[in-house]
Amino acid sequence: MDNKKKAALAVACALGASSVISSSIAAPVISESGKHTYDDDIIIPTLADPLDPNNDASMALPANIRIPVSNNPSESFPLVIFINSWTLDEYQYGNQSERLADLGYAVLSITTRGFGRAPGLVDTAGERDVYDVMQTITYALENYPVDEDAIALAGVSYGAGIGLVTGLQDERVDAIVAMSGWGNLVESLWGGNVPNKTWLNVLVGSGNLLGDLNPLIQQYYNNMQEHKDIEETKAWGAIRSPITYLEQANSRPNPPALFASNNLHDYLFQPNSMVELLSGYDGPWRCEFNYGTHGQGEAGGLIGDGETNIPWTAATEWLDHYLKGIDNGIDGLKPVNTVVRSRDQSLPGIRESFDGFPVADPANNKVLYLSANEADFGGLSDIEDLGFSSLSFDTTESQVWPGAIQGAVMGGSLFYFLDDINFDHSVAFLSEPLDDDLYIRGEVNLELWADIEDKSQYFAYLLDYEPDTGKARWIGHAPFTWHESEFGEVPEGPTKLNIEFYWTSYDVDVGNQLLLVVEGKDGDYWRYDDTPLTNMVVFGPEQINKLSIPRIAETTTYLTVSDPDGSETNPNARGLGGGGSSYGPGGGGFGLLWLSLVSLLAVSRYRRSYQLRI
């Protein structure tokens, strides 16, 4: 531990030496608006190790709080507790906490153990973090004029995950705002049984630089990389997965009102994970899907675009209804709301609403069969290939992949020229030009028959090919690895692989073609030392390879509280009325790389708080 962390820990331990800790060092100050007070010197008492019954040592987590100004000494306020993102601290949500406090909310922001000036080791949304947040709720109820029947947990990324895991267990929580969070941590870090090397390296690297990581994190990181002790590693992830507590939350008389915001090109906490959680949730919920990679759709609201950023404005309306009881109609709107990658790139922020998941009727899926032609491209058509054949390709080089995090930031703007794809290292299947527009909404699925070995890897990419320009635009991708330790003994004959793409919302123009590329290496994911050098796709009367695409027949209207029929903000309506947003632009247009922003904010906030408090 470095000197500044030791100093912070020493101060925190000194303040937390007893079970009763002073709530303030300096008097609260009046905000510039005059509508609330701000106290930057509170600390949350908690146990150093709540999992050890023989250890009653206490410690303190740094926090700040804003309380609305009132002439009524008996008035209480709805409480929002903000939980920091990975590597950040209690100052992260200053913009939003000021805005909410001016709107009449008590807002308390905490730093979780191991980050900023907080003592302890990073617990990664584990049981210690859950205990700390529960203690924070108790502390607020005992020390401030907050309404015990109006409590919300909120956060982005790491804070969203902790909020979900805690809120689904603590019956005092009435609402959760989870932005760029996860529903299933195992699925997020291990989608398709392939650890996401790029994002795991970013998380572990930044955590080591800006926090005190529990050594178990490095151990499980190594387990994923080396594919060992998998059952133990996934059990660690399950404890930290909100979906583990779904049944517990559903059994409550009033499950918390859950607001989620995720991003369609977030390949850290993919949309599928949140779709899985919400699909089984019995409480009220709402989901916003935005453009961009991890945290990108919500970043504008943290930096300063708090009034027009779609996720934050919608979340405020959600809190207004479920904590304040304001009848603003948000509970009556369609709960699934998604940005659409439109055919017309000049139309920003086209969004649509749906009644639930899946948004498209599976009976209407567009099914295209793969055929093995002798030319460079196989076919994608509505005719099954019943002949015997096979296609093999070398797996040692990547051909199509999202370009690490930067590729995900580019999202639907990422494109390729077909001439640049080497088909010695992949197989490709091209459809005929489409007779109609294709509105893709949901999770594309590929059924692929293959001769496999242990650690065989398959990566599938779906692209929108424009024959006039030669460009193939990014729609989405799917990773898959066959592990003998999990699937059983490697079969002798061809095996059907179900490869599930990540949830997306994309329009393909009439006249364009669909291009499916399958290869055996992707630079974003771990490749094992014993991954086979060659892959083979097999075709036969009983080995039917097909692509199933969820689609809607026509575009729909995006509904909002202030524009319930989409008429005022829908000058560029399509189909049944496609729709803009009453929240204005900014639902995902914040173009900075989120993790770079996180690191910069963490360093600047740490320096500021360290100088002020130590």
ChimeraX attribute file (.defattr): number of C-alpha atoms within 10 A of each C-alpha:
attribute: neighborCount
match mode: 1-to-1
recipient: residues
	/A:1	8
	/A:2	7
	/A:3	8
	/A:4	14
	/A:5	20
	/A:6	13
	/A:7	15
	/A:8	19
	/A:9	21
	/A:10	15
	/A:11	18
	/A:12	23
	/A:13	18
	/A:14	14
	/A:15	18
	/A:16	23
	/A:17	15
	/A:18	13
	/A:19	15
	/A:20	10
	/A:21	18
	/A:22	14
	/A:23	17
	/A:24	13
	/A:25	11
	/A:26	10
	/A:27	11
	/A:28	18
	/A:29	13
	/A:30	16
	/A:31	18
	/A:32	9
	/A:33	10
	/A:34	11
	/A:35	17
	/A:36	24
	/A:37	21
	/A:38	19
	/A:39	20
	/A:40	22
	/A:41	18
	/A:42	22
	/A:43	25
	/A:44	25
	/A:45	26
	/A:46	24
	/A:47	19
	/A:48	21
	/A:49	17
	/A:50	18
	/A:51	11
	/A:52	10
	/A:53	7
	/A:54	8
	/A:55	11
	/A:56	13
	/A:57	16
	/A:58	21
	/A:59	28
	/A:60	28
	/A:61	27
	/A:62	25
	/A:63	25
	/A:64	22
	/A:65	26
	/A:66	28
	/A:67	29
	/A:68	23
	/A:69	18
	/A:70	13
	/A:71	6
	/A:72	7
	/A:73	8
	/A:74	7
	/A:75	12
	/A:76	19
	/A:77	23
	/A:78	23
	/A:79	32
	/A:80	30
	/A:81	24
	/A:82	31
	/A:83	29
	/A:84	27
	/A:85	26
	/A:86	24
	/A:87	27
	/A:88	28
	/A:89	26
	/A:90	28
	/A:91	23
	/A:92	24
	/A:93	25
	/A:94	17
	/A:95	15
	/A:96	21
	/A:97	23
	/A:98	23
	/A:99	17
	/A:100	22
	/A:101	26
	/A:102	20
	/A:103	14
	/A:104	21
	/A:105	28
	/A:106	29
	/A:107	28
	/A:108	26
	/A:109	28
	/A:110	27
	/A:111	30
	/A:112	35
	/A:113	26
	/A:114	23
	/A:115	27
	/A:116	29
	/A:117	29
	/A:118	26
	/A:119	27
	/A:120	22
	/A:121	17
	/A:122	25
	/A:123	20
	/A:124	23
	/A:125	24
	/A:126	19
	/A:127	18
	/A:128	22
	/A:129	21
	/A:130	24
	/A:131	18
	/A:132	24
	/A:133	26
	/A:134	18
	/A:135	16
	/A:136	22
	/A:137	24
	/A:138	15
	/A:139	16
	/A:140	21
	/A:141	15
	/A:142	10
	/A:143	9
	/A:144	15
	/A:145	18
	/A:146	22
	/A:147	18
	/A:148	17
	/A:149	14
	/A:150	21
	/A:151	26
	/A:152	26
	/A:153	28
	/A:154	25
	/A:155	26
	/A:156	29
	/A:157	22
	/A:158	23
	/A:159	27
	/A:160	28
	/A:161	29
	/A:162	31
	/A:163	32
	/A:164	32
	/A:165	25
	/A:166	26
	/A:167	30
	/A:168	26
	/A:169	21
	/A:170	19
	/A:171	14
	/A:172	18
	/A:173	25
	/A:174	23
	/A:175	28
	/A:176	28
	/A:177	31
	/A:178	28
	/A:179	29
	/A:180	30
	/A:181	33
	/A:182	34
	/A:183	28
	/A:184	27
	/A:185	25
	/A:186	21
	/A:187	23
	/A:188	24
	/A:189	22
	/A:190	21
	/A:191	25
	/A:192	21
	/A:193	18
	/A:194	26
	/A:195	25
	/A:196	23
	/A:197	21
	/A:198	16
	/A:199	20
	/A:200	18
	/A:201	12
	/A:202	14
	/A:203	16
	/A:204	16
	/A:205	12
	/A:206	18
	/A:207	21
	/A:208	15
	/A:209	13
	/A:210	19
	/A:211	26
	/A:212	22
	/A:213	20
	/A:214	16
	/A:215	12
	/A:216	13
	/A:217	17
	/A:218	13
	/A:219	12
	/A:220	20
	/A:221	18
	/A:222	14
	/A:223	15
	/A:224	23
	/A:225	18
	/A:226	14
	/A:227	17
	/A:228	13
	/A:229	12
	/A:230	15
	/A:231	10
	/A:232	12
	/A:233	20
	/A:234	17
	/A:235	12
	/A:236	18
	/A:237	22
	/A:238	18
	/A:239	18
	/A:240	28
	/A:241	26
	/A:242	27
	/A:243	25
	/A:244	18
	/A:245	19
	/A:246	20
	/A:247	14
	/A:248	13
	/A:249	22
	/A:250	16
	/A:251	11
	/A:252	14
	/A:253	9
	/A:254	14
	/A:255	25
	/A:256	28
	/A:257	23
	/A:258	26
	/A:259	24
	/A:260	25
	/A:261	28
	/A:262	34
	/A:263	30
	/A:264	30
	/A:265	30
	/A:266	23
	/A:267	24
	/A:268	25
	/A:269	27
	/A:270	26
	/A:271	26
	/A:272	24
	/A:273	24
	/A:274	23
	/A:275	23
	/A:276	16
	/A:277	18
	/A:278	24
	/A:279	12
	/A:280	13
	/A:281	17
	/A:282	17
	/A:283	17
	/A:284	16
	/A:285	23
	/A:286	22
	/A:287	25
	/A:288	25
	/A:289	28
	/A:290	31
	/A:291	30
	/A:292	29
	/A:293	30
	/A:294	29
	/A:295	29
	/A:296	28
	/A:297	31
	/A:298	30
	/A:299	28
	/A:300	24
	/A:301	23
	/A:302	17
	/A:303	15
	/A:304	13
	/A:305	19
	/A:306	19
	/A:307	16
	/A:308	19
	/A:309	24
	/A:310	28
	/A:311	28
	/A:312	25
	/A:313	19
	/A:314	22
	/A:315	23
	/A:316	19
	/A:317	19
	/A:318	26
	/A:319	29
	/A:320	20
	/A:321	17
	/A:322	23
	/A:323	22
	/A:324	17
	/A:325	11
	/A:326	13
	/A:327	12
	/A:328	13
	/A:329	14
	/A:330	22
	/A:331	17
	/A:332	12
	/A:333	17
	/A:334	19
	/A:335	20
	/A:336	22
	/A:337	24
	/A:338	26
	/A:339	26
	/A:340	25
	/A:341	26
	/A:342	19
	/A:343	13
	/A:344	10
	/A:345	11
	/A:346	7
	/A:347	11
	/A:348	19
	/A:349	25
	/A:350	25
	/A:351	26
	/A:352	25
	/A:353	23
	/A:354	18
	/A:355	12
	/A:356	17
	/A:357	15
	/A:358	15
	/A:359	16
	/A:360	21
	/A:361	14
	/A:362	14
	/A:363	8
	/A:364	13
	/A:365	17
	/A:366	16
	/A:367	17
	/A:368	20
	/A:369	20
	/A:370	27
	/A:371	26
	/A:372	23
	/A:373	14
	/A:374	8
	/A:375	7
	/A:376	14
	/A:377	18
	/A:378	20
	/A:379	23
	/A:380	26
	/A:381	18
	/A:382	13
	/A:383	13
	/A:384	17
	/A:385	23
	/A:386	14
	/A:387	14
	/A:388	12
	/A:389	14
	/A:390	16
	/A:391	16
	/A:392	18
	/A:393	18
	/A:394	19
	/A:395	22
	/A:396	16
	/A:397	16
	/A:398	18
	/A:399	21
	/A:400	26
	/A:401	21
	/A:402	22
	/A:403	14
	/A:404	16
	/A:405	22
	/A:406	13
	/A:407	18
	/A:408	24
	/A:409	26
	/A:410	18
	/A:411	23
	/A:412	23
	/A:413	13
	/A:414	19
	/A:415	20
	/A:416	17
	/A:417	13
	/A:418	14
	/A:419	9
	/A:420	9
	/A:421	16
	/A:422	14
	/A:423	19
	/A:424	14
	/A:425	21
	/A:426	26
	/A:427	25
	/A:428	23
	/A:429	21
	/A:430	21
	/A:431	20
	/A:432	13
	/A:433	15
	/A:434	14
	/A:435	11
	/A:436	11
	/A:437	15
	/A:438	20
	/A:439	22
	/A:440	24
	/A:441	22
	/A:442	25
	/A:443	22
	/A:444	23
	/A:445	19
	/A:446	24
	/A:447	18
	/A:448	22
	/A:449	23
	/A:450	23
	/A:451	19
	/A:452	25
	/A:453	20
	/A:454	18
	/A:455	21
	/A:456	25
	/A:457	29
	/A:458	26
	/A:459	23
	/A:460	26
	/A:461	20
	/A:462	23
	/A:463	25
	/A:464	24
	/A:465	27
	/A:466	19
	/A:467	12
	/A:468	8
	/A:469	8
	/A:470	13
	/A:471	17
	/A:472	21
	/A:473	21
	/A:474	25
	/A:475	26
	/A:476	25
	/A:477	25
	/A:478	20
	/A:479	27
	/A:480	24
	/A:481	26
	/A:482	21
	/A:483	19
	/A:484	14
	/A:485	13
	/A:486	10
	/A:487	10
	/A:488	10
	/A:489	11
	/A:490	15
	/A:491	13
	/A:492	9
	/A:493	11
	/A:494	18
	/A:495	16
	/A:496	18
	/A:497	17
	/A:498	13
	/A:499	21
	/A:500	20
	/A:501	25
	/A:502	23
	/A:503	23
	/A:504	24
	/A:505	24
	/A:506	22
	/A:507	19
	/A:508	23
	/A:509	20
	/A:510	13
	/A:511	15
	/A:512	21
	/A:513	21
	/A:514	23
	/A:515	25
	/A:516	24
	/A:517	22
	/A:518	25
	/A:519	30
	/A:520	29
	/A:521	26
	/A:522	25
	/A:523	17
	/A:524	21
	/A:525	22
	/A:526	18
	/A:527	22
	/A:528	15
	/A:529	8
	/A:530	10
	/A:531	19
	/A:532	18
	/A:533	14
	/A:534	18
	/A:535	25
	/A:536	21
	/A:537	22
	/A:538	23
	/A:539	23
	/A:540	17
	/A:541	10
	/A:542	13
	/A:543	22
	/A:544	19
	/A:545	25
	/A:546	22
	/A:547	21
	/A:548	18
	/A:549	23
	/A:550	26
	/A:551	24
	/A:552	19
	/A:553	14
	/A:554	13
	/A:555	19
	/A:556	19
	/A:557	26
	/A:558	29
	/A:559	27
	/A:560	23
	/A:561	18
	/A:562	15
	/A:563	16
	/A:564	17
	/A:565	15
	/A:566	23
	/A:567	16
	/A:568	13
	/A:569	22
	/A:570	20
	/A:571	12
	/A:572	11
	/A:573	17
	/A:574	14
	/A:575	11
	/A:576	11
	/A:577	19
	/A:578	25
	/A:579	29
	/A:580	28
	/A:581	27
	/A:582	21
	/A:583	21
	/A:584	15
	/A:585	16
	/A:586	24
	/A:587	32
	/A:588	26
	/A:589	19
	/A:590	21
	/A:591	14
	/A:592	15
	/A:593	18
	/A:594	20
	/A:595	20
	/A:596	12
	/A:597	14
	/A:598	18
	/A:599	18
	/A:600	13
	/A:601	17
	/A:602	24
	/A:603	15
	/A:604	12
	/A:605	18
	/A:606	22
	/A:607	12
	/A:608	12
	/A:609	17
	/A:610	16
	/A:611	9
	/A:612	10
	/A:613	12
	/A:614	12
